[in-house]
Amino acid sequence: MTMNIPFDKVLEKAQDYKADMTRFLRDMIAIPSESCDEEKVVLRIKEEMEKVGFDKVEIDPMGNVLGWIGHGPHLIAMDAHIDTVGVGNMDNWNFDPYEGMEDDEVIGGRGASDQEGGMASMVYAGKIIKDLGLEDEYTLLVTGTVQEEDCDGLCWQYIIQESNIRPEFVVSTEPTDCQIYRGQRGRMEIRVDVDGISCHGSAPERGENAIFKMGHMLQDIEKLSGNLADDPFLGKGTLTVSEVFFTSPSRCAVADSCAISIDRRLTWGETWEGALDEIRALESVKKFGGKVSMYNYDRPAYTGLVYPTECYFPAWKIDEDHVATKTLEASYELLFDQKPTVDKWTFSTNGVSIMGRYGIPVIGFGPGKEPEAHAPNEKTWKDHLVTCAAMYAVIPQMYLQQLKK
C-alpha cells in the first residue's frame, strides 16, 4: 500500500527546500505579530502560499489565512497559530528578537518555535505535494490562525462555527521536538474578588481591609493547589495566582477591594464548574464573601471582528490506537526508519476548541521545542523544519491508506 508514496523523494525535496523554509521563517519573525496585530504576517504567508502553488488562498473575516490544496472528499487540516507573545525584557535577549538570527543549525527570534516554524514547514509541504503529484482523494487545508496567544482556540471556534469547516482530523504544528503529541491539559482563567471598607490608615480598625481578607484566601488557595485531580497521561491539575489588583483611596487608607487572577490547568475529568466550586467551598472564601467568576474574552481581531467567548479551554486527548495517531506513527517510521516518541503538551493549543469543544481529533507534530515558547532567545532548528515538511507532505496519503486497513 505504501509504495505509492515516494518517501525518499519526499525527504530529498524537504532537504532541498531547507534554505527556502529558513528564509520564509526569518521573514515571518522579522514582522512583529502579537495577538490582534497579525495582519502583516498574514499577508506575507498568503504571498508564500500563492508563490508555491496552493490551489486557493483566502483570508477569513477574523483574519485567519486559509490555504487549500486538492479537491478530494476527505478534508484534512494542518494548523499553526501565527501570532506571538511580546519579547519581554530586552536585557534577557542575546540577539534582536525580530532580526531572524541564523547560524548553521538554528533560527532565532520571537515566534521561531512558537510557532511560525510550523507554518514554514506546512507551506513547503504543500509545495512538495505539488512537485511530486501527491494529491489524492483528499483536500488539505493549511491554516495560519490568529489570537491564539490571547485566547487559544477562538480562531477555530470561528472556523468551525461560522465558516462551517469540519476536517476529519487536524494536525497541530505547535512545537513537539518532532515527537507525536496526542493531548494536553485544559485551562481556564478565574477571578476572585473581595470587598472591604476603607478608612484612614491611622485607625484601620474602623474599616475592613480587603487585602488582609484576600491574604487568608490566598493561603487556602495555595493549599488547594496541592489537592487537585490527576490523570495517568495528562498529569495533575494545577493552579497559580497570576495577578493581584486592589483599590484604595490612598496609601494612607485601608484597601476597599482586592482581586486576583488564577491560571487553572484542568486535567482529564475536571470541569470549569467544578474548578469554580472548589474555590467557592474554601472556608476563607465563604467567610469573607469572596466572589468567584470566570473571565470572558472580547478583544477585537485585527480585522475589527469581535467574537466573544468565555475563558475556558477544555482538556483533550485521543487514543493511542486512533487512526490519526496511527497515521503519524506510520508516516514517521516509513520516512525515518525508526519509531517515534508519543507524548503530550504541557501548554495549551488550539486543540482546546478543535477536539475539546467540537470533538474533531487533533494530533500534534511540530518543529521547535516547548521550553523555547515565550522565552528569551527563542529558537528553532533547521533540521526540524525539514523533518516536519516531509511528515506533513505524506500524512494525507498515509491517512487514506490507514482508513482502508
MOZIZI-V508188 format. One record per residue. RES is the residue in one letter. PSI is psi in whole degrees, -180 to 180 (none if undefined). OMEGA is omega in radians with two decimals (999 if undefined). NEAR is the number of other ideal C-beta (glycine too) atoms within 10 Angstrom. Layout:
res:RES psi:PSI omega:OMEGA near:NEAR
res:RES psi:PSI omega:OMEGA near:NEAR
//
This chain:
res:M psi:-43 omega:-3.03 near:12
res:T psi:-6 omega:-3.11 near:13
res:M psi:-16 omega:3.12 near:6
res:N psi:-21 omega:-3.06 near:11
res:I psi:119 omega:-3.13 near:21
res:P psi:81 omega:-3.01 near:14
res:F psi:-42 omega:-3.14 near:17
res:D psi:-41 omega:-3.13 near:9
res:K psi:-36 omega:3.09 near:14
res:V psi:-48 omega:3.13 near:25
res:L psi:-39 omega:3.13 near:19
res:E psi:-44 omega:3.12 near:14
res:K psi:-44 omega:-3.14 near:21
res:A psi:-41 omega:3.11 near:25
res:Q psi:-40 omega:3.12 near:14
res:D psi:-32 omega:-3.07 near:14
res:Y psi:10 omega:-3.14 near:24
res:K psi:-45 omega:-3.11 near:15
res:A psi:-37 omega:3.12 near:10
res:D psi:-42 omega:3.11 near:18
res:M psi:-40 omega:3.11 near:28
res:T psi:-47 omega:3.14 near:20
res:R psi:-45 omega:-3.12 near:14
res:F psi:-43 omega:3.12 near:25
res:L psi:-41 omega:3.12 near:27
res:R psi:-37 omega:3.07 near:19
res:D psi:-45 omega:-3.14 near:17
res:M psi:-44 omega:3.13 near:25
res:I psi:-37 omega:-3.07 near:29
res:A psi:-10 omega:3.13 near:19
res:I psi:104 omega:3.10 near:21
res:P psi:132 omega:-3.03 near:16
res:S psi:55 omega:3.06 near:27
res:E psi:161 omega:-3.09 near:16
res:S psi:134 omega:3.13 near:20
res:C psi:10 omega:3.07 near:18
res:D psi:47 omega:-3.01 near:15
res:E psi:2 omega:-2.95 near:28
res:E psi:-45 omega:-3.05 near:16
res:K psi:-40 omega:3.13 near:14
res:V psi:-33 omega:3.06 near:25
res:V psi:-43 omega:3.12 near:22
res:L psi:-36 omega:3.10 near:12
res:R psi:-39 omega:3.11 near:20
res:I psi:-43 omega:3.11 near:29
res:K psi:-44 omega:3.13 near:18
res:E psi:-44 omega:-3.10 near:12
res:E psi:-40 omega:3.10 near:25
res:M psi:-44 omega:3.13 near:26
res:E psi:-39 omega:-3.12 near:12
res:K psi:-41 omega:-3.06 near:12
res:V psi:-6 omega:2.97 near:20
res:G psi:23 omega:3.02 near:12
res:F psi:146 omega:-3.09 near:22
res:D psi:-34 omega:-3.13 near:15
res:K psi:139 omega:3.08 near:12
res:V psi:130 omega:-3.13 near:16
res:E psi:160 omega:3.06 near:12
res:I psi:123 omega:-3.06 near:17
res:D psi:174 omega:-3.06 near:20
res:P psi:-22 omega:3.07 near:13
res:M psi:-21 omega:-3.12 near:22
res:G psi:2 omega:3.05 near:23
res:N psi:142 omega:3.06 near:25
res:V psi:130 omega:-3.07 near:25
res:L psi:119 omega:3.10 near:21
res:G psi:133 omega:-3.03 near:25
res:W psi:139 omega:3.01 near:17
res:I psi:129 omega:3.08 near:25
res:G psi:172 omega:-3.09 near:21
res:H psi:25 omega:-3.10 near:11
res:G psi:170 omega:-3.04 near:15
res:P psi:-22 omega:-3.11 near:8
res:H psi:114 omega:-3.12 near:17
res:L psi:120 omega:3.10 near:17
res:I psi:136 omega:3.14 near:23
res:A psi:151 omega:2.99 near:23
res:M psi:135 omega:-2.96 near:28
res:D psi:138 omega:2.90 near:32
res:A psi:128 omega:2.94 near:29
res:H psi:139 omega:-3.03 near:32
res:I psi:11 omega:2.95 near:27
res:D psi:160 omega:3.13 near:26
res:T psi:167 omega:2.93 near:30
res:V psi:176 omega:3.08 near:16
res:G psi:-175 omega:-3.06 near:11
res:V psi:-12 omega:-3.13 near:18
res:G psi:-149 omega:-3.09 near:13
res:N psi:114 omega:-3.10 near:7
res:M psi:-21 omega:3.11 near:9
res:D psi:-21 omega:-3.13 near:6
res:N psi:-5 omega:-3.12 near:11
res:W psi:139 omega:3.06 near:18
res:N psi:-7 omega:3.12 near:9
res:F psi:165 omega:-3.13 near:14
res:D psi:120 omega:-3.08 near:15
res:P psi:-13 omega:3.13 near:25
res:Y psi:16 omega:-3.14 near:16
res:E psi:-24 omega:-3.05 near:12
res:G psi:54 omega:3.12 near:22
res:M psi:142 omega:-3.11 near:20
res:E psi:138 omega:2.87 near:18
res:D psi:-162 omega:-3.04 near:9
res:D psi:-27 omega:-3.00 near:5
res:E psi:-33 omega:-2.96 near:9
res:V psi:162 omega:3.00 near:18
res:I psi:131 omega:-3.07 near:28
res:G psi:150 omega:3.09 near:23
res:G psi:165 omega:-3.12 near:27
res:R psi:124 omega:-3.10 near:27
res:G psi:-4 omega:-3.07 near:31
res:A psi:-49 omega:3.07 near:30
res:S psi:-36 omega:-3.00 near:30
res:D psi:86 omega:-0.21 near:28
res:Q psi:49 omega:-3.12 near:27
res:E psi:-17 omega:3.02 near:33
res:G psi:-38 omega:3.09 near:33
res:G psi:-38 omega:3.11 near:33
res:M psi:-42 omega:3.13 near:32
res:A psi:-45 omega:-3.13 near:31
res:S psi:-39 omega:-3.14 near:33
res:M psi:-45 omega:-3.10 near:27
res:V psi:-42 omega:-3.13 near:26
res:Y psi:-21 omega:2.91 near:28
res:A psi:-40 omega:3.06 near:32
res:G psi:-40 omega:3.12 near:26
res:K psi:-40 omega:3.11 near:24
res:I psi:-43 omega:3.10 near:23
res:I psi:-45 omega:3.13 near:26
res:K psi:-45 omega:-3.10 near:17
res:D psi:-43 omega:-3.00 near:17
res:L psi:5 omega:3.12 near:16
res:G psi:42 omega:-3.10 near:8
res:L psi:8 omega:3.07 near:22
res:E psi:147 omega:-3.03 near:17
res:D psi:-152 omega:-3.11 near:18
res:E psi:47 omega:3.11 near:13
res:Y psi:159 omega:2.91 near:22
res:T psi:127 omega:3.12 near:19
res:L psi:126 omega:3.06 near:29
res:L psi:121 omega:3.09 near:20
res:V psi:119 omega:-3.06 near:26
res:T psi:134 omega:2.94 near:26
res:G psi:105 omega:-2.90 near:30
res:T psi:154 omega:-3.00 near:27
res:V psi:161 omega:2.97 near:32
res:Q psi:13 omega:-3.12 near:27
res:E psi:-41 omega:-3.11 near:27
res:E psi:-29 omega:3.11 near:20
res:D psi:-40 omega:-3.00 near:16
res:C psi:81 omega:-3.02 near:26
res:D psi:134 omega:3.09 near:25
res:G psi:-14 omega:-3.13 near:28
res:L psi:-41 omega:-3.14 near:26
res:C psi:-41 omega:-3.13 near:28
res:W psi:-25 omega:2.94 near:32
res:Q psi:-44 omega:-3.13 near:19
res:Y psi:-47 omega:-3.10 near:24
res:I psi:-43 omega:-3.09 near:27
res:I psi:-46 omega:-3.03 near:18
res:Q psi:-43 omega:-3.01 near:13
res:E psi:-37 omega:3.14 near:13
res:S psi:-6 omega:3.10 near:15
res:N psi:42 omega:3.09 near:7
res:I psi:121 omega:-3.13 near:17
res:R psi:92 omega:3.11 near:14
res:P psi:161 omega:3.05 near:23
res:E psi:-35 omega:2.94 near:16
res:F psi:164 omega:-3.07 near:24
res:V psi:134 omega:2.98 near:26
res:V psi:118 omega:3.02 near:32
res:S psi:130 omega:-3.11 near:26
res:T psi:23 omega:2.97 near:30
res:E psi:156 omega:-3.07 near:31
res:P psi:128 omega:3.08 near:30
res:T psi:8 omega:-3.06 near:26
res:D psi:35 omega:-3.13 near:18
res:C psi:32 omega:2.97 near:21
res:Q psi:168 omega:-3.14 near:17
res:I psi:124 omega:-3.14 near:22
res:Y psi:135 omega:-3.05 near:28
res:R psi:24 omega:3.08 near:24
res:G psi:174 omega:3.09 near:23
res:Q psi:157 omega:2.95 near:30
res:R psi:156 omega:3.02 near:27
res:G psi:-177 omega:3.10 near:26
res:R psi:165 omega:3.01 near:23
res:M psi:160 omega:-3.13 near:22
res:E psi:117 omega:-3.02 near:20
res:I psi:145 omega:3.04 near:24
res:R psi:139 omega:3.03 near:16
res:V psi:126 omega:3.13 near:23
res:D psi:145 omega:2.99 near:16
res:V psi:143 omega:-3.13 near:24
res:D psi:153 omega:3.00 near:16
res:G psi:-173 omega:3.05 near:22
res:I psi:122 omega:-3.08 near:13
res:S psi:155 omega:3.03 near:20
res:C psi:178 omega:-3.13 near:17
res:H psi:138 omega:-3.10 near:13
res:G psi:-17 omega:3.12 near:16
res:S psi:-16 omega:3.13 near:8
res:A psi:67 omega:-3.01 near:9
res:P psi:-20 omega:-3.14 near:14
res:E psi:-16 omega:3.13 near:8
res:R psi:-15 omega:-3.09 near:11
res:G psi:-166 omega:3.07 near:17
res:E psi:116 omega:-3.03 near:18
res:N psi:112 omega:-3.10 near:22
res:A psi:-30 omega:-3.14 near:24
res:I psi:-40 omega:3.07 near:17
res:F psi:-43 omega:3.10 near:15
res:K psi:-45 omega:-3.14 near:22
res:M psi:-32 omega:3.10 near:28
res:G psi:-43 omega:3.08 near:12
res:H psi:-42 omega:-3.13 near:17
res:M psi:-40 omega:-3.13 near:23
res:L psi:-38 omega:3.10 near:17
res:Q psi:-44 omega:3.14 near:12
res:D psi:-37 omega:3.12 near:17
res:I psi:-39 omega:3.11 near:23
res:E psi:-40 omega:3.08 near:12
res:K psi:-41 omega:3.12 near:10
res:L psi:-34 omega:-3.07 near:15
res:S psi:-23 omega:3.11 near:16
res:G psi:0 omega:-3.05 near:9
res:N psi:36 omega:-3.12 near:9
res:L psi:167 omega:-3.04 near:17
res:A psi:160 omega:-3.14 near:15
res:D psi:157 omega:3.09 near:11
res:D psi:137 omega:-3.08 near:18
res:P psi:-31 omega:-3.11 near:7
res:F psi:-52 omega:-3.04 near:12
res:L psi:-22 omega:3.13 near:24
res:G psi:-167 omega:-3.03 near:15
res:K psi:150 omega:2.85 near:14
res:G psi:148 omega:3.13 near:25
res:T psi:164 omega:2.94 near:15
res:L psi:150 omega:3.01 near:22
res:T psi:146 omega:3.06 near:12
res:V psi:123 omega:-3.03 near:17
res:S psi:-20 omega:-3.12 near:12
res:E psi:151 omega:3.04 near:11
res:V psi:134 omega:3.11 near:12
res:F psi:154 omega:3.04 near:12
res:F psi:162 omega:2.94 near:16
res:T psi:145 omega:3.10 near:14
res:S psi:143 omega:3.13 near:18
res:P psi:-30 omega:3.13 near:13
res:S psi:177 omega:3.06 near:8
res:R psi:-6 omega:3.10 near:6
res:C psi:34 omega:-3.10 near:9
res:A psi:164 omega:3.07 near:17
res:V psi:136 omega:-3.13 near:22
res:A psi:133 omega:-3.10 near:22
res:D psi:1 omega:2.97 near:19
res:S psi:155 omega:3.05 near:18
res:C psi:144 omega:3.13 near:26
res:A psi:154 omega:3.06 near:19
res:I psi:155 omega:2.94 near:20
res:S psi:142 omega:3.12 near:17
res:I psi:127 omega:2.97 near:21
res:D psi:110 omega:-3.08 near:14
res:R psi:121 omega:3.06 near:27
res:R psi:127 omega:-3.00 near:24
res:L psi:125 omega:3.06 near:28
res:T psi:-180 omega:-3.06 near:20
res:W psi:131 omega:3.11 near:19
res:G psi:-15 omega:3.08 near:12
res:E psi:145 omega:-3.12 near:22
res:T psi:162 omega:3.11 near:14
res:W psi:-36 omega:3.12 near:19
res:E psi:-44 omega:-3.14 near:10
res:G psi:-38 omega:-3.14 near:12
res:A psi:-39 omega:3.08 near:25
res:L psi:-43 omega:-3.10 near:17
res:D psi:-33 omega:3.10 near:11
res:E psi:-39 omega:-3.14 near:21
res:I psi:-41 omega:3.11 near:19
res:R psi:-29 omega:-3.08 near:13
res:A psi:-9 omega:-3.14 near:12
res:L psi:140 omega:-3.05 near:20
res:E psi:-44 omega:-3.10 near:10
res:S psi:-36 omega:3.12 near:17
res:V psi:-42 omega:3.10 near:22
res:K psi:-42 omega:-3.07 near:10
res:K psi:-43 omega:-3.04 near:12
res:F psi:6 omega:3.06 near:19
res:G psi:37 omega:3.11 near:10
res:G psi:140 omega:3.13 near:24
res:K psi:121 omega:-3.04 near:12
res:V psi:126 omega:-3.08 near:19
res:S psi:169 omega:3.08 near:12
res:M psi:139 omega:3.10 near:16
res:Y psi:156 omega:2.97 near:14
res:N psi:157 omega:-3.12 near:12
res:Y psi:127 omega:3.13 near:16
res:D psi:33 omega:-3.13 near:9
res:R psi:136 omega:-3.12 near:13
res:P psi:141 omega:2.97 near:11
res:A psi:169 omega:3.13 near:24
res:Y psi:-20 omega:3.09 near:18
res:T psi:-9 omega:-3.06 near:17
res:G psi:-10 omega:-3.13 near:9
res:L psi:132 omega:3.01 near:15
res:V psi:123 omega:-3.10 near:11
res:Y psi:82 omega:-2.95 near:19
res:P psi:150 omega:3.09 near:10
res:T psi:162 omega:3.02 near:16
res:E psi:153 omega:-3.07 near:13
res:C psi:65 omega:3.11 near:19
res:Y psi:128 omega:-2.99 near:24
res:F psi:99 omega:-2.92 near:28
res:P psi:149 omega:2.96 near:21
res:A psi:155 omega:3.10 near:24
res:W psi:156 omega:2.99 near:25
res:K psi:154 omega:3.00 near:20
res:I psi:160 omega:-3.04 near:18
res:D psi:157 omega:3.08 near:12
res:E psi:-31 omega:-3.11 near:11
res:D psi:16 omega:3.08 near:8
res:H psi:149 omega:-3.11 near:16
res:V psi:-33 omega:3.11 near:17
res:A psi:-42 omega:3.08 near:23
res:T psi:-48 omega:-3.13 near:21
res:K psi:-36 omega:3.12 near:17
res:T psi:-47 omega:-3.12 near:25
res:L psi:-37 omega:3.09 near:28
res:E psi:-46 omega:-3.14 near:19
res:A psi:-41 omega:3.12 near:20
res:S psi:-45 omega:-3.10 near:29
res:Y psi:-47 omega:-3.09 near:25
res:E psi:-41 omega:-3.09 near:13
res:L psi:-29 omega:3.09 near:14
res:L psi:-43 omega:-2.91 near:21
res:F psi:0 omega:3.07 near:15
res:D psi:39 omega:3.02 near:8
res:Q psi:159 omega:-3.11 near:8
res:K psi:139 omega:3.11 near:9
res:P psi:161 omega:2.95 near:20
res:T psi:134 omega:3.11 near:12
res:V psi:126 omega:-3.01 near:17
res:D psi:-151 omega:-3.08 near:15
res:K psi:162 omega:3.02 near:18
res:W psi:151 omega:2.93 near:21
res:T psi:-39 omega:-3.10 near:14
res:F psi:-173 omega:-3.04 near:15
res:S psi:154 omega:-3.08 near:20
res:T psi:177 omega:3.06 near:29
res:N psi:-11 omega:3.06 near:26
res:G psi:-20 omega:3.12 near:33
res:V psi:-32 omega:3.06 near:27
res:S psi:-49 omega:-3.01 near:27
res:I psi:-53 omega:3.14 near:27
res:M psi:-44 omega:-3.04 near:27
res:G psi:-43 omega:-3.12 near:26
res:R psi:-39 omega:-2.92 near:19
res:Y psi:-3 omega:3.03 near:15
res:G psi:18 omega:3.07 near:9
res:I psi:121 omega:-3.02 near:20
res:P psi:140 omega:3.10 near:20
res:V psi:139 omega:3.04 near:29
res:I psi:141 omega:-3.04 near:26
res:G psi:138 omega:2.99 near:27
res:F psi:115 omega:-3.05 near:27
res:G psi:159 omega:3.06 near:34
res:P psi:156 omega:-3.14 near:34
res:G psi:175 omega:-3.06 near:31
res:K psi:144 omega:-3.13 near:20
res:E psi:-44 omega:-3.10 near:18
res:P psi:-17 omega:3.10 near:12
res:E psi:-24 omega:-3.03 near:22
res:A psi:130 omega:3.06 near:21
res:H psi:6 omega:-3.08 near:17
res:A psi:155 omega:2.98 near:17
res:P psi:155 omega:3.14 near:16
res:N psi:34 omega:3.13 near:15
res:E psi:139 omega:-3.12 near:26
res:K psi:166 omega:2.93 near:20
res:T psi:171 omega:-2.99 near:31
res:W psi:133 omega:-3.13 near:20
res:K psi:-39 omega:3.13 near:20
res:D psi:-31 omega:3.08 near:14
res:H psi:-40 omega:3.14 near:24
res:L psi:-41 omega:3.14 near:26
res:V psi:-49 omega:3.13 near:23
res:T psi:-46 omega:-3.07 near:22
res:C psi:-38 omega:3.10 near:30
res:A psi:-42 omega:3.11 near:28
res:A psi:-45 omega:3.12 near:26
res:M psi:-49 omega:-3.07 near:28
res:Y psi:-30 omega:-3.11 near:28
res:A psi:-31 omega:-3.08 near:31
res:V psi:-18 omega:-3.08 near:27
res:I psi:-46 omega:-3.09 near:25
res:P psi:-47 omega:3.12 near:27
res:Q psi:-37 omega:3.10 near:21
res:M psi:-36 omega:3.09 near:23
res:Y psi:-47 omega:3.12 near:23
res:L psi:-39 omega:3.14 near:18
res:Q psi:-37 omega:3.08 near:16
res:Q psi:-36 omega:3.13 near:19
res:L psi:-28 omega:-3.10 near:12
res:K psi:-9 omega:-3.10 near:6
res:K psi:none omega:999 near:8
//
